[in-house]
Amino acid sequence: MPGDAPLSDIRVLDLSRVLAGPFAGRMLSDLGADVVKVEPPDRDVTRLWGKKIGSISGYYNQQNAGKRNISIDLAMPEGVALIKDLVRQADILIENFRPGVMTRLGVDWDVLSGENPRLIMLSISGFGQEGPEAGRAAYAPIIHAETGAIYRQAERANCHPVEMCMSFADTNAGLHGLVATLSALHLRSRTGVGQHIDIAMVDTMLATDDHTHYHLEKSEVNNGASEVWDATGGPVILAGDFRHIWKQINTVLGIADPTPPGAELREKIRCRRAAVGDFLVSFDSREALTRALDKARLAWGNVNSTADYLAHSETLQGRSSIIQVDDRHGSTRPLFQSPYRFSNATSEVRAGAPFQGEHNRQVLREWANMDARAIDELADRHVLVSEVSAAGSSARSGWTR
């Protein structure tokens, strides 16, 4: 991949955990930023999620790939002092604590912007930094339920409400946080002044939910026409208004209209739907079906399992969307590559996720200009925590600048 990494001159302090904040930090790392994850002594809970290789779980690895790691006890005054030292050298700080936690720790926006007026601080929370529900605990399922997504899904499927199949609210918040952060970086280049960005998961969920926009004006959702049909070779989804689907199948593929003369609209729809259903199961092979759908210029998709798609997708293979990184245990493990593809710039995963406290010495030496003796004293007082030895840290780290 040619060219420089767009954010290779940017330093990011990532105090976040689980998904929304770490995801934004991972994307900044892919874009070239030096992202230092600050992990508490009791560790990010996602270190327990997914397949473990060399003590690093798959979930944690995916969201924290390419970052460096420093583990600080923020309950100790020396830990707070370290954060301030690091903030003076940072361009961006990411946090997704519940509102008020940063204030209790003594590292809120007013304090940190005083240490570094150029700092851009991204705060992600469920219901915003201020307001009647600001203090509520919020994970993605809570936002899915509160904003109507789970209800709508159950209503459409005519089933009992169940949690959604992925953490939409978290990744929406992370991506919108990323957009706001990059915008603030651009603004800072003109003004020299940083920003505090307040991203509420509830706002980003609604802003990116096109069906909610209909409800905003109390109108009917009339673009939800995508539907899964039985078909030769397994289910297929057809996207688009059924009227368009029928027109293409009728006029391009020559499927006759079975509607009796003078039939009412409801009967006309029933007959045409039956004709489409019969058409989709009438082929000798899946390939013949998809050729016909392509000829009719219809948007279709196979209803795959995730495992099948990962194993057989020609697109993923052709775009090298999955790469292998050092698994920190003598072999490699798969990771999703950066989704950003530039004509003359680099965006890529540079390493797997770090061990807890792996880069304590490296980061404090580079960012805070601390000597080995001062770092040893902090480690002896358990202000710093590390699961690897000083010798093992540099030798085993896959991180490169």
C-alpha positions in Angstrom: 0.0 0.0 0.0 1.7 3.2 -1.1 1.9 6.6 0.7 2.2 7.8 4.2 -0.3 6.9 7.0 -2.6 9.9 7.3 -2.4 10.2 11.1 1.3 9.2 11.6 2.0 12.4 13.6 -0.9 12.0 16.0 -0.8 10.7 19.5 -3.9 9.2 21.1 -4.5 8.3 24.8 -7.2 5.6 24.9 -8.8 5.3 28.3 -11.9 3.5 27.0 -12.9 -0.1 27.3 -15.2 -2.8 25.8 -16.3 -1.6 22.3 -17.4 2.0 21.4 -14.2 3.8 22.5 -11.7 1.0 21.7 -13.2 0.6 18.2 -12.6 4.3 17.5 -9.1 4.0 18.9 -8.5 0.9 16.7 -9.5 2.9 13.6 -7.2 5.8 14.5 -4.4 3.2 15.0 -5.1 1.8 11.5 -4.8 5.3 10.1 -1.3 5.6 11.6 -1.8 7.2 15.0 0.3 6.2 18.0 -2.6 4.9 20.2 -1.7 4.1 23.8 -4.4 2.2 25.6 -4.6 3.0 29.3 -5.8 -0.1 31.1 -6.8 -0.4 34.7 -5.2 -3.0 37.0 -8.4 -5.1 36.9 -8.2 -5.2 33.1 -10.6 -4.5 30.2 -13.4 -7.0 30.6 -13.1 -8.0 26.9 -9.9 -9.8 27.7 -12.3 -12.6 28.8 -14.3 -12.7 25.6 -13.5 -15.0 22.7 -10.8 -17.4 21.9 -7.6 -16.9 23.9 -4.2 -17.3 22.3 -1.2 -16.4 24.3 -3.5 -15.0 27.0 -5.0 -12.5 24.6 -8.7 -13.0 23.7 -10.0 -12.7 20.2 -12.5 -9.9 21.0 -9.9 -7.8 22.8 -7.4 -8.5 20.0 -9.8 -7.2 17.3 -10.7 -3.9 19.0 -7.2 -3.1 20.3 -4.9 -4.3 17.5 -2.0 -2.0 16.7 -2.2 -0.1 20.0 0.4 0.1 22.8 -0.6 -0.5 26.4 0.2 1.1 29.7 -1.6 -0.1 32.8 -2.1 2.6 35.5 -4.0 2.6 38.8 -6.0 5.8 38.6 -7.2 5.4 42.2 -3.7 6.5 43.2 -2.6 10.2 43.1 0.6 9.1 41.2 -1.6 7.5 38.6 -3.6 10.6 38.0 -0.3 12.6 37.8 0.9 10.2 35.1 -2.2 10.7 33.0 -1.6 14.5 33.2 2.0 14.0 32.1 0.8 11.9 29.1 -2.0 14.3 28.2 0.5 17.1 27.8 1.9 15.1 24.8 -1.4 13.8 23.4 -3.5 15.1 20.6 -6.5 13.0 21.4 -8.0 11.3 24.5 -10.8 8.8 24.3 -13.0 7.8 27.2 -16.3 6.0 27.6 -16.8 6.0 31.4 -20.2 6.8 32.8 -20.5 10.7 33.1 -19.0 11.9 36.3 -16.3 9.2 36.6 -13.6 11.3 35.0 -14.4 14.1 37.4 -14.2 11.8 40.4 -10.8 10.6 39.1 -9.6 14.2 38.8 -9.0 14.0 35.0 -12.1 15.6 33.6 -12.1 18.0 30.6 -11.6 21.2 32.7 -8.5 19.7 34.3 -7.0 18.1 31.2 -7.6 21.0 28.8 -5.8 23.1 31.4 -2.8 20.8 31.0 -3.1 20.8 27.2 -5.3 23.4 25.5 -4.8 21.7 22.2 -6.3 18.4 23.5 -9.3 16.8 21.7 -11.2 14.7 24.2 -13.8 12.2 22.9 -16.4 11.2 25.5 -18.8 8.4 24.6 -21.7 7.6 26.9 -25.2 6.1 26.6 -27.3 9.2 27.1 -24.8 12.1 27.0 -22.6 14.0 29.4 -25.6 16.0 30.8 -29.3 15.6 31.0 -31.9 13.6 33.0 -30.5 10.2 32.1 -26.8 11.0 31.9 -25.9 8.8 34.9 -27.5 5.7 33.6 -25.4 2.6 32.8 -25.7 1.9 29.1 -24.4 -0.8 26.9 -25.5 -1.4 23.3 -28.5 -3.7 24.1 -29.9 -1.0 26.4 -29.8 1.6 23.5 -31.3 -1.0 21.0 -34.2 -1.5 23.4 -34.8 2.1 24.4 -34.8 3.5 20.9 -37.2 0.9 19.5 -34.9 -1.2 17.3 -35.6 -4.4 19.3 -39.4 -3.8 19.3 -39.4 -3.1 15.6 -37.4 -6.2 14.8 -39.8 -8.4 16.9 -42.8 -6.8 15.3 -41.5 -7.4 11.8 -40.5 -11.1 12.6 -43.7 -11.6 14.6 -41.7 -13.0 17.5 -40.8 -12.3 21.1 -38.3 -9.4 21.4 -34.7 -10.5 21.5 -31.4 -8.7 21.5 -30.0 -7.7 18.1 -27.3 -9.7 16.4 -24.5 -7.2 16.8 -23.6 -4.1 18.9 -24.9 -1.5 16.4 -25.2 1.2 19.1 -21.5 0.8 20.1 -20.1 0.8 16.6 -22.3 3.7 15.5 -21.1 5.7 18.5 -17.5 4.8 17.7 -17.7 5.8 14.1 -19.5 9.0 14.8 -17.0 9.7 17.5 -14.2 9.1 14.9 -15.8 11.6 12.4 -16.2 14.2 15.2 -12.6 13.7 16.3 -11.1 14.0 12.9 -13.3 17.2 12.3 -11.9 18.6 15.6 -8.4 17.9 14.4 -9.0 19.8 11.2 -10.6 22.7 13.2 -7.6 22.7 15.5 -5.3 23.2 12.6 -7.0 26.5 12.0 -7.6 27.7 15.6 -4.9 25.9 17.6 -7.6 25.1 20.2 -8.9 21.6 21.2 -12.4 20.4 21.8 -14.4 18.2 24.1 -16.7 16.0 22.1 -19.9 14.7 23.7 -21.1 11.6 21.8 -24.3 9.9 23.2 -25.0 6.4 21.9 -28.7 7.3 21.8 -28.1 10.2 19.5 -25.9 8.2 17.1 -28.3 5.3 17.0 -31.2 7.5 16.0 -29.2 9.6 13.6 -28.2 6.5 11.6 -31.5 4.6 11.8 -33.3 5.5 8.7 -36.6 3.9 9.8 -36.7 6.0 12.9 -36.8 9.0 10.7 -40.3 8.0 9.4 -41.6 7.7 13.0 -40.3 11.2 13.8 -43.0 12.5 11.5 -45.5 9.8 12.4 -45.5 8.5 8.9 -45.5 4.9 7.7 -42.2 3.1 6.9 -42.5 2.5 3.2 -39.1 1.5 2.1 -38.8 -1.6 4.2 -39.4 -3.8 1.2 -36.3 -6.1 1.4 -37.6 -9.6 1.9 -36.1 -13.1 2.3 -37.7 -15.7 0.0 -37.4 -19.4 -0.4 -35.4 -20.2 -3.5 -33.5 -22.9 -5.4 -30.3 -23.6 -3.4 -31.5 -21.9 -0.2 -33.0 -18.6 0.9 -32.3 -15.4 -1.1 -33.0 -11.8 -0.1 -34.3 -9.4 -2.7 -33.9 -5.7 -2.0 -36.4 -3.1 -3.3 -40.0 -2.3 -3.5 -42.0 -5.4 -4.5 -43.7 -3.4 -7.3 -40.2 -2.9 -8.9 -39.3 -6.6 -8.3 -42.5 -7.7 -10.0 -42.1 -5.4 -12.9 -38.6 -6.6 -13.7 -39.5 -10.3 -13.4 -42.6 -9.7 -15.5 -41.2 -7.6 -18.2 -37.5 -8.7 -18.4 -37.9 -12.4 -17.6 -41.4 -12.8 -19.1 -43.1 -14.3 -16.1 -46.9 -13.9 -16.8 -49.2 -12.0 -14.6 -51.6 -14.5 -13.0 -54.0 -11.9 -11.7 -57.7 -12.5 -12.8 -59.3 -9.7 -14.7 -61.0 -7.1 -12.4 -59.2 -8.4 -9.2 -58.9 -6.0 -6.3 -55.5 -4.7 -5.2 -55.1 -7.2 -2.3 -55.8 -10.1 -4.7 -53.5 -8.7 -7.3 -50.6 -8.5 -4.8 -51.3 -12.0 -3.5 -51.3 -13.5 -7.0 -48.1 -11.7 -8.1 -46.3 -12.7 -4.9 -47.3 -16.3 -5.5 -45.9 -16.0 -9.0 -42.6 -14.6 -7.7 -42.4 -17.4 -5.1 -42.9 -20.1 -7.7 -40.4 -18.4 -10.0 -37.6 -18.4 -7.3 -37.9 -22.2 -6.7 -38.2 -23.2 -10.3 -34.5 -23.3 -11.3 -32.3 -26.4 -11.7 -29.4 -24.7 -9.9 -28.5 -21.7 -7.8 -26.3 -20.4 -10.6 -29.2 -20.3 -13.1 -31.3 -18.4 -10.5 -28.7 -15.8 -9.9 -28.1 -15.4 -13.6 -31.8 -14.6 -14.1 -31.8 -12.2 -11.2 -28.8 -10.4 -12.6 -30.5 -10.2 -16.0 -33.5 -8.6 -14.4 -31.1 -6.2 -12.7 -32.4 -7.1 -9.3 -30.3 -6.7 -6.1 -30.1 -10.1 -4.4 -28.1 -11.7 -1.7 -27.4 -15.2 -0.4 -28.5 -15.6 3.2 -25.2 -16.9 4.5 -24.0 -17.9 7.9 -21.2 -15.7 9.0 -18.9 -18.8 9.0 -19.8 -19.6 5.4 -19.3 -16.0 4.3 -15.9 -15.7 5.9 -14.8 -19.0 4.4 -16.1 -18.5 0.8 -16.4 -14.8 0.0 -14.6 -14.0 -3.2 -14.8 -10.3 -2.2 -13.0 -10.8 1.1 -10.3 -12.8 -0.6 -9.9 -10.4 -3.5 -9.6 -7.4 -1.2 -7.4 -9.1 1.4 -10.0 -8.1 4.0 -8.7 -10.6 6.5 -5.0 -10.7 7.4 -2.8 -12.7 9.7 -1.0 -11.0 12.6 1.5 -12.3 15.2 -0.6 -14.1 17.8 2.1 -13.4 20.5 2.3 -17.2 21.0 4.6 -18.3 18.2 2.1 -18.3 15.3 -0.5 -16.1 13.7 -4.2 -15.3 14.1 -6.7 -13.6 11.8 -7.8 -10.0 12.0 -10.0 -7.8 9.9 -7.9 -5.3 7.9 -8.5 -1.6 8.0 -11.6 -0.8 5.9 -10.0 2.5 4.6 -8.5 2.1 1.2 -6.6 5.2 -0.2 -5.1 5.8 -3.6 -1.8 7.1 -2.2 -1.9 6.6 1.6 -1.6 3.8 4.0 -4.2 2.4 6.5 -3.5 -1.0 7.9 -3.2 -3.1 11.0 0.3 -2.9 12.3 0.2 -5.5 15.1 -2.0 -7.6 17.3 -3.3 -6.3 20.6 -0.8 -5.6 23.4 -0.4 -7.4 26.7 -1.5 -5.5 29.8 1.2 -2.9 30.7 3.4 -4.2 27.9 4.6 -0.7 26.9 4.8 1.0 30.3 8.4 1.7 30.0 8.5 2.5 26.3 5.6 5.0 26.5 6.7 6.7 29.7 10.2 7.1 28.3 9.0 8.5 24.9 6.0 10.6 26.0 6.9 11.7 29.5 10.7 11.5 29.3 10.9 9.4 32.5 14.0 7.5 33.4 14.2 3.8 34.3 14.6 4.5 38.0 11.4 6.6 38.2 9.4 4.0 36.3 10.7 1.2 38.6 9.6 3.2 41.6 6.1 3.5 40.2 6.0 -0.2 39.4 7.2 -1.0 42.9 4.3 1.0 44.4 1.9 -0.7 42.0 0.9 2.5 40.3 2.0 0.7 37.1 0.9 -2.9 36.4 2.4 -5.3 33.8 1.8 -8.9 32.9 5.2 -9.1 31.0 8.7 -8.6 32.1 10.7 -5.5 31.0 12.9 -7.8 28.8 9.9 -9.6 27.3 8.0 -6.4 26.6 10.3 -5.0 23.9 11.3 -8.4 22.5 7.8 -9.7 22.0 6.0 -6.5 21.0 4.7 -6.5 17.4 4.2 -2.7 17.5 6.0 -0.5 15.0 5.8 3.2 14.4 
